Amino acid sequence: MARSSIHLAVLLLGFATGCLHQGATGQPAAEDSLHYTFDLTATTSSALRGPDGTEPTTSAGPAGQLVWSGTIQQAPTRRFRDGSQGAQIRFGEVSLSQGDGQAAPSDLSGLAVELRSFGNRDILAIDQLEHLVGEGLWGDQMLALWPALSPSVPELEPGESTRRRSSLPFTLEDGMGIPIALDLDWSLEGPVACGQVACWQLRYAGTASGRGLERTESWLARYRLSGQASGTLLMAVEDHTIVDSELTLALELEAKLFDPATQTPRGGILMDLHQHAKLTRIQEAP
């Protein structure tokens, strides 16, 4: 997998092991395929720290922004021996703009990953994600897309609310990564009208936290993540599929760098990550 300056793919794979929905309406109905439009904005800024851990005084670069817009198709693939199921997530036509630039066709168009989850949609893995990494793709920075597509919802009845902790202990090769915990307060409202169908409306908000490790031949990085997550979700009452999903993440990622042999501090980087994702189901497949 390609590396960014502080390997945002580590963060993505940790968080992307978010979840899909079981919820008050029970198990989601099986579908041949579901189609969604999506919009995702990712803004990142960073500042350097000195080896003594002093407060950030130097910008590591200007704030960057990536904006994707396009379509996604979700279709079942296979069942695994442990009872989990695979679903192919394939990108349709996708446009990407960087910074103040104009939107242009993205190389993501036509590419796919396989999302593996149990029946309650808790995600175990996202396979083939490495194919989405690189210039013109930036799949390793699509942080909010996967949990927006598959938010983990507790069992609720209309009018109820509850707090749920989701533990995300997933890492990259050689045990590297950022296991993340989400502590979210969920509430269920509805049913409400969603165009021609009735939907359950859910809201959630809470915190994200995590720690992790990454090692290369030239440096060792220790990560600490904290921040906020909030979103809304509309799910069809009839078949329990996602009709509309919106997620906002405001995260801070601190990476402390060390010499891998001597453990001598080499400074670090502090990153602010803000992302907003919105998906809307296409009722009639294109």
Summary of the structure (lengths in Angstrom):
residues: 286
radius of gyration: 19.2
end to end distance: 32.5
largest distance: 63.8
contacts: 963
relative contact order: 0.22
helix: 8%
strand: 56%
